[in-house]
């Protein structure tokens, strides 16, 4: 919050539409500022969601962990199959 905004809040503690002491121009300026901030927030969120839901990118980024996990799962499945055969045989 800028010094000017802080001073405005102190002199007019009530804020929002129709707040005493705020001109229509001030209200419009606040609305435009809020729209700009909201637009930036939505753009950042959209970028982050696209990044997190890019499964190909996630696989590239975590390739070593995926290979290690697949090796562990393969070893476990192999061990279970061997144990089954030994019980039957």
N, C-alpha and C positions, 0 to 999 in steps of 0.2 A: 504494500500500500504506500503510495507516495505521500509526501508531507502535505500536499494540497488536499488529497483525499482524506487523510487523517484529520486535518483541520475541519473539513466539511462534515465528517462524522461527528466530531466533538461539538461543533456548533449546531448540528441538526442530528441528534442521536437517532431519530426515527428515519429509517430509509425505506425505499421501495416506492412503488407507484403512488403518486399523490402525497408524498411526504412533504410536510411543511417546509417552505423555503427553497424547494427545488423547482427550477424552471423546466418547461417542456424540453428545452434544448439540452439541459443537463440529463434529463431522463433519457432522451434519445441517444445522447453520447454514451451513457452507461449501457444502454441496450446494444449499441453497436460494438462496444468494447466486449461485452459479454458474448455476443455472437462470434466475434473473432476468436476469443479464448475457447469457446465451445468447438468451433471449427478446427482449431489446432489440436484440441484434445481428441476429437473424433479421428482426425488423421493419424495421430500417434497411436491410438488404440487399434485402428485398422491395420497399420503397419505391424504392430506387435502380434496381433492375432494371425495375420498372414504368415509371419515368421514362425510362430509356434505350431501352426497347423500344416506347415510344409514338411510332410513326412519324408520326402526324398532328402531334403536338407538335414533333417534330424538323423537320418541313417548315415549320411556322409560325415556329419559332425561326430557321431558316436560309433563309428565303424569298429574300433578296437573293442569296445565294450560288447557290441553285438556279437562279434566273432567269439569272444571269450564266453559269453552266455550260451551261444550255440554249442560250443565245445563241451561245456558243463552238462547241458541237457543231453547231448549225444552220449557222453560218458555214462550218465545216469540211466538212460534208456538201455544202453548196451549192458550195463551191470544187472539191470532187472531181467533182461532176456536171458542172460547167462544163469542167473539165480533160478529162474523158472525151469530151465532145461536141467539143471543139476537136481532139482527136486523131483522132476518127473523121471529122470533117468536112473 
